[in-house]
Amino acid sequence: MDKLREMEMFGEDGRDGGVSTVMANVMDPDGLRRAFDGCAGVFHTSAFVDPGGMSGYTKHMAALEAQAAERVIEACVRTESVRKCVFTSSLLACVWRQDYPHDRRCPTTIDESCWSDESFCRDNKLWFALGKTAAEKAAWRAARGRDLKLVTICPALVTGPGFRRRNSTASIAYLKAGARAMLADGLLATANVETVAEAHVHAYEAMGDNTAGGRYICYDHVVKRPEEFAELERQLGLPGGAAPAPAHGSDDRPARFELCKRKLSRLMSSRRRCAYDTYYSVAFEV
């Protein structure tokens, strides 16, 4: 509630943009239905975080996140007005596998078709990655065969002014989910919060004419050097030792993987052109 009040206070031209607040427990389908009533679409961006701020994320929280995702989708399906849902997942739901070949000349491409292995995450105690993977899979299962359009956005580590100040706990949990290995393998990436928000809006709008569907990987920059990692840690305001420091010289060996966001890039470029045309047609009519 404090964050919402802050958004209202510093909104564009002092306006709150018509924001109103409805309280609901994400584990209560009936409460969610009451909250969703009258809405055309739902952006499910919530996640479980440690209120203490330092322990990051636990196995129990991963299970809760999957249950909450299922209940949110069920509530969307059962709410007569809701027809679309954009679900915030994570790049961590795409990158962790134990059966990638080690000897090859070209890096393996990681795109929207890739899913993290839940057993691998569990065995390596990558709880945040496990929670994001299990939650997204639960959402897709719950939406299958139902009268609901679903799209999932899989952002990298979210950064940006203001976001890091308000959400340091989530950043700590993300970096605890194998930051050293991600850096060495070319999988540690960041996404500005504005890019992530724009991706959600573009996906939601494109669902109207069925030009958006499935999953979308979202990132702005791939972190390649230990110095970049150290600077990222400093910018996020993380305490020393919150995430394991990358091994010296890890940037000297070629990355095993290459991230691909081509699907999202195509969507966002096409929607920009549509929005541009629509804007001027409306302006001329006025």
C-alpha positions in Angstrom: 0.0 0.0 0.0 2.9 2.4 0.8 4.3 1.7 -2.7 1.0 2.5 -4.3 0.6 5.7 -2.4 4.1 6.7 -3.5 3.2 6.0 -7.1 0.1 8.2 -6.8 2.1 10.9 -5.2 4.7 11.0 -8.0 2.5 10.0 -10.9 2.5 11.9 -14.2 1.2 15.5 -13.7 0.4 14.6 -10.1 -2.4 12.2 -11.2 -2.8 8.6 -10.1 -3.9 7.4 -13.5 -7.1 6.0 -12.1 -5.3 3.5 -9.8 -7.5 1.8 -7.2 -6.7 -0.8 -4.7 -8.5 -4.1 -4.0 -7.1 -6.5 -1.3 -7.1 -10.2 -1.9 -5.2 -13.3 -0.7 -3.5 -15.0 -3.7 -4.2 -18.3 -2.1 -8.0 -17.6 -2.0 -9.7 -18.2 -5.4 -13.0 -16.6 -4.2 -11.2 -13.5 -3.0 -9.3 -13.3 -6.3 -12.5 -13.6 -8.3 -14.0 -10.7 -6.3 -10.9 -8.6 -7.0 -10.9 -9.5 -10.7 -14.6 -8.8 -11.2 -15.1 -6.2 -13.9 -11.5 -6.5 -15.2 -10.8 -7.4 -18.8 -7.3 -8.8 -18.1 -5.0 -9.7 -15.3 -1.2 -9.0 -15.0 0.0 -11.6 -12.5 3.3 -10.0 -11.3 3.3 -11.1 -7.6 5.9 -13.3 -6.1 6.8 -14.6 -2.7 9.8 -12.9 -1.0 11.4 -13.3 2.3 10.1 -10.4 4.5 13.4 -10.6 6.5 15.2 -9.5 3.4 18.3 -11.7 3.6 17.6 -15.4 3.4 16.3 -15.0 -0.1 14.0 -17.8 -1.0 13.1 -21.2 0.3 11.9 -24.6 -0.9 8.6 -23.9 0.9 8.2 -20.6 -0.9 8.7 -22.3 -4.2 5.8 -24.7 -3.5 3.6 -21.7 -2.4 4.3 -19.8 -5.6 3.2 -22.7 -7.7 0.0 -23.0 -5.7 -0.7 -19.3 -6.0 -0.2 -19.3 -9.8 -2.7 -22.1 -10.2 -5.3 -20.3 -8.0 -4.8 -17.0 -9.9 -5.4 -18.7 -13.3 -8.4 -20.6 -11.9 -9.8 -17.3 -10.6 -9.3 -15.7 -14.1 -11.1 -18.5 -15.8 -14.0 -18.3 -13.3 -14.3 -14.5 -13.5 -16.8 -13.7 -16.4 -15.2 -10.4 -17.4 -11.5 -11.7 -17.6 -10.4 -13.0 -21.0 -6.6 -12.4 -20.9 -3.8 -12.9 -18.5 -0.1 -11.8 -18.7 1.9 -13.9 -16.3 5.3 -12.7 -15.0 7.7 -15.7 -14.9 11.5 -15.4 -15.0 14.5 -16.2 -17.2 15.4 -18.6 -14.4 12.6 -20.8 -15.6 14.4 -21.3 -18.9 18.2 -21.8 -18.2 18.8 -24.7 -15.8 19.3 -28.1 -17.4 21.6 -31.0 -16.6 21.7 -32.7 -20.0 23.3 -30.0 -22.2 26.4 -31.4 -24.1 29.7 -29.9 -22.9 31.8 -30.4 -26.0 30.7 -28.4 -29.1 32.0 -25.6 -31.3 28.9 -23.3 -31.1 27.0 -22.2 -28.0 23.6 -23.6 -27.3 20.8 -21.2 -27.9 18.5 -20.5 -24.9 15.1 -19.2 -26.0 11.4 -19.5 -25.1 11.3 -23.2 -26.0 13.7 -24.0 -23.1 12.5 -25.0 -19.7 14.5 -25.3 -16.5 14.7 -28.8 -15.1 12.9 -28.9 -11.7 14.8 -31.9 -10.5 18.1 -30.1 -11.3 16.9 -27.0 -9.4 15.9 -29.1 -6.5 19.1 -31.1 -6.3 21.2 -27.9 -6.5 18.9 -26.0 -4.1 18.1 -23.3 -6.7 14.8 -22.5 -4.9 14.1 -19.3 -6.7 14.5 -20.9 -10.1 12.4 -23.9 -8.9 9.6 -21.6 -7.8 9.5 -19.6 -11.0 9.6 -22.8 -13.1 7.0 -24.6 -11.1 4.7 -21.5 -11.0 4.8 -20.9 -14.8 4.2 -24.6 -15.5 1.2 -24.6 -13.1 -0.2 -21.5 -14.8 0.0 -23.2 -18.3 -1.6 -26.4 -16.9 -4.4 -24.5 -15.3 -5.1 -22.5 -18.5 -5.0 -25.4 -20.9 -8.3 -26.0 -22.6 -10.0 -23.1 -20.8 -11.6 -19.9 -22.1 -8.6 -17.7 -21.2 -5.7 -16.3 -23.3 -2.4 -16.6 -21.5 1.0 -15.2 -22.2 4.1 -15.5 -20.0 7.0 -13.0 -19.9 10.4 -14.4 -18.6 12.5 -11.4 -17.6 16.2 -11.5 -16.6 17.3 -9.8 -13.4 15.2 -6.7 -13.2 17.1 -3.4 -12.6 16.5 0.3 -12.9 16.2 3.5 -10.8 13.7 3.0 -8.0 13.2 -0.7 -8.6 16.5 -1.7 -6.9 15.6 0.4 -3.9 12.2 -1.1 -3.4 13.0 -4.7 -4.4 16.4 -5.6 -3.2 15.1 -8.9 -1.7 14.1 -10.2 -5.1 17.4 -9.3 -6.5 19.3 -11.1 -3.8 17.1 -14.2 -4.4 17.7 -14.1 -8.1 21.5 -13.8 -7.7 21.6 -16.6 -5.2 20.1 -18.9 -7.9 23.5 -19.8 -9.4 24.9 -16.3 -10.3 28.5 -17.6 -10.7 27.4 -20.4 -13.1 25.1 -18.1 -15.0 28.0 -15.6 -15.5 30.4 -18.3 -16.7 27.8 -19.8 -19.1 26.7 -16.4 -20.6 23.3 -16.5 -19.0 23.5 -13.7 -16.4 21.4 -10.9 -17.9 19.6 -7.8 -16.8 16.3 -6.2 -17.9 15.4 -2.6 -17.1 12.1 -2.4 -15.3 10.7 -0.1 -18.0 11.6 -2.7 -20.7 9.8 -5.4 -18.6 6.7 -3.2 -18.2 6.7 -2.4 -21.9 6.9 -6.0 -22.8 3.9 -6.8 -20.6 1.8 -4.1 -22.2 2.8 -5.0 -25.8 2.0 -8.7 -25.1 -1.4 -7.8 -23.6 -2.3 -5.6 -26.5 -1.2 -8.1 -29.1 -3.3 -10.9 -27.5 -6.4 -9.0 -28.7 -5.7 -10.0 -32.3 -4.0 -13.2 -31.5 -0.5 -12.0 -32.6 1.0 -12.8 -29.2 1.1 -16.2 -27.6 3.3 -18.5 -25.6 6.4 -17.4 -23.7 8.7 -14.4 -24.2 12.3 -14.0 -22.9 13.0 -10.4 -21.9 16.4 -8.9 -21.3 18.5 -5.8 -22.2 22.0 -6.8 -21.5 24.1 -9.9 -20.9 26.7 -9.6 -18.1 30.0 -11.0 -19.5 32.8 -9.9 -17.1 33.3 -10.2 -13.4 33.8 -6.4 -13.2 30.3 -6.0 -14.6 29.0 -8.4 -12.0 30.7 -6.4 -9.2 29.2 -3.1 -10.5 25.8 -4.7 -10.8 26.0 -5.8 -7.2 27.1 -2.3 -6.1 24.2 -0.7 -8.1 21.7 -3.0 -6.6 22.9 -2.1 -3.1 23.5 -5.7 -2.2 25.6 -6.4 0.9 29.0 -8.1 0.3 28.6 -11.8 0.0 24.9 -11.7 -0.9 25.8 -13.6 -4.1 28.9 -15.7 -4.7 31.7 -13.8 -6.5 32.6 -15.0 -9.9 35.8 -16.9 -10.3 38.8 -14.9 -11.5 39.3 -15.3 -15.2 35.8 -16.7 -15.9 35.5 -14.2 -18.8 38.4 -15.7 -20.6 36.6 -18.9 -21.7 33.8 -18.9 -24.3 30.3 -19.0 -23.0 28.4 -22.3 -23.3 25.1 -20.6 -24.1 23.6 -17.7 -26.1 20.4 -16.0 -25.0 17.8 -15.3 -27.7 15.0 -12.7 -27.4 14.1 -12.6 -31.1 10.5 -13.5 -30.5 9.9 -10.5 -28.1 11.9 -8.1 -30.3 9.6 -9.0 -33.2 6.5 -8.5 -31.1 7.6 -5.1 -29.6 8.7 -3.7 -33.0 5.5 -4.6 -34.7 3.3 -3.2 -31.8 5.3 0.0 -31.9 4.4 0.5 -35.5 0.7 -0.3 -34.8 0.6 2.1 -31.9 2.2 4.9 -34.0 -0.4 4.5 -36.7 -3.3 4.3 -34.3 -2.1 7.4 -32.4 -2.1 9.6 -35.4 -5.4 8.3 -36.9 -7.1 9.2 -33.6 -5.3 12.6 -33.4 -6.6 13.5 -36.9 -10.1 12.5 -36.1 -10.1 14.8 -33.1 
